[in-house]
Amino acid sequence: MANKNMGKDVLSIVKKKTGKSVSEKDIQKLASGVKPSTVQSEAQLRQLIKQVASLVNVPVSEQTMNELIQAIKSSKMSPNNMEQMMKMLTKK
């Protein structure tokens, strides 16, 4: 990531949004499996959302999952730009 403080920012956002603490190692492990093709595949996006929900122990309804998938797939961002994705997701 371009910003070395991005990891700490992500952890702060997760804690603020969910009330759950997640380690930087957990985020890195999850992020290491995300590829540009992940953003293009609905099945892979569903799996990623489930993994994130499990990591922070927060249930995600089918409706919310569908909304996240639609927002990600319809966005004009580059699948390679994780920082832009985080900004988009934290606006909710």
C-alpha positions as semicolon CSV with decimal commas, in nm:
position;residue;x (nm);y (nm);z (nm)
1;M;0,000;0,000;0,000
2;A;0,120;0,344;-0,080
3;N;0,059;0,477;0,269
4;K;0,241;0,286;0,543
5;N;-0,019;0,402;0,796
6;M;-0,298;0,248;0,587
7;G;-0,287;-0,073;0,793
8;K;-0,344;0,116;1,117
9;D;-0,618;0,320;0,949
10;V;-0,794;-0,001;0,840
11;L;-0,772;-0,142;1,193
12;S;-0,913;0,180;1,338
13;I;-1,198;0,180;1,087
14;V;-1,283;-0,183;1,162
15;K;-1,281;-0,120;1,536
16;K;-1,489;0,198;1,501
17;K;-1,747;0,037;1,271
18;T;-1,779;-0,299;1,448
19;G;-1,654;-0,243;1,801
20;K;-1,425;-0,543;1,742
21;S;-1,048;-0,543;1,747
22;V;-0,873;-0,715;1,458
23;S;-0,499;-0,766;1,436
24;E;-0,291;-0,630;1,153
25;K;-0,178;-0,987;1,087
26;D;-0,541;-1,097;1,037
27;I;-0,604;-0,816;0,789
28;Q;-0,280;-0,890;0,600
29;K;-0,363;-1,260;0,581
30;L;-0,706;-1,184;0,440
31;A;-0,579;-0,916;0,201
32;S;-0,305;-1,144;0,067
33;G;-0,571;-1,364;-0,091
34;V;-0,746;-1,076;-0,268
35;K;-0,659;-1,035;-0,634
36;P;-0,796;-0,798;-0,897
37;S;-1,008;-1,086;-1,029
38;T;-1,174;-1,116;-0,685
39;V;-1,352;-0,786;-0,744
40;Q;-1,489;-0,909;-1,077
41;S;-1,632;-1,240;-0,949
42;E;-1,957;-1,236;-0,751
43;A;-1,878;-1,574;-0,596
44;Q;-1,533;-1,455;-0,485
45;L;-1,677;-1,129;-0,350
46;R;-1,936;-1,325;-0,149
47;Q;-1,661;-1,541;-0,005
48;L;-1,450;-1,237;0,084
49;I;-1,744;-1,062;0,253
50;K;-1,816;-1,379;0,453
51;Q;-1,451;-1,399;0,558
52;V;-1,448;-1,037;0,672
53;A;-1,778;-1,081;0,858
54;S;-1,641;-1,390;1,029
55;L;-1,317;-1,212;1,119
56;V;-1,502;-0,935;1,303
57;N;-1,784;-1,165;1,417
58;V;-2,056;-0,948;1,263
59;P;-2,343;-1,107;1,070
60;V;-2,408;-0,979;0,719
61;S;-2,758;-1,015;0,578
62;E;-2,815;-1,134;0,224
63;Q;-2,950;-0,789;0,137
64;T;-2,637;-0,615;0,272
65;M;-2,415;-0,863;0,088
66;N;-2,601;-0,795;-0,237
67;E;-2,570;-0,419;-0,184
68;L;-2,194;-0,447;-0,118
69;I;-2,142;-0,663;-0,425
70;Q;-2,343;-0,424;-0,643
71;A;-2,154;-0,121;-0,509
72;I;-1,815;-0,281;-0,563
73;K;-1,893;-0,412;-0,912
74;S;-2,055;-0,088;-1,032
75;S;-1,782;0,140;-0,899
76;K;-1,537;0,299;-1,137
77;M;-1,236;0,224;-0,919
78;S;-0,944;0,009;-1,018
79;P;-0,955;-0,337;-0,856
80;N;-0,587;-0,283;-0,771
81;N;-0,658;0,022;-0,555
82;M;-0,730;-0,113;-0,205
83;E;-0,716;0,232;-0,045
84;Q;-0,994;0,358;-0,273
85;M;-1,199;0,046;-0,189
86;M;-1,160;0,109;0,185
87;K;-1,278;0,469;0,145
88;M;-1,581;0,351;-0,052
89;L;-1,675;0,084;0,203
90;T;-1,632;0,309;0,505
91;K;-1,876;0,569;0,374
92;K;-2,166;0,340;0,480
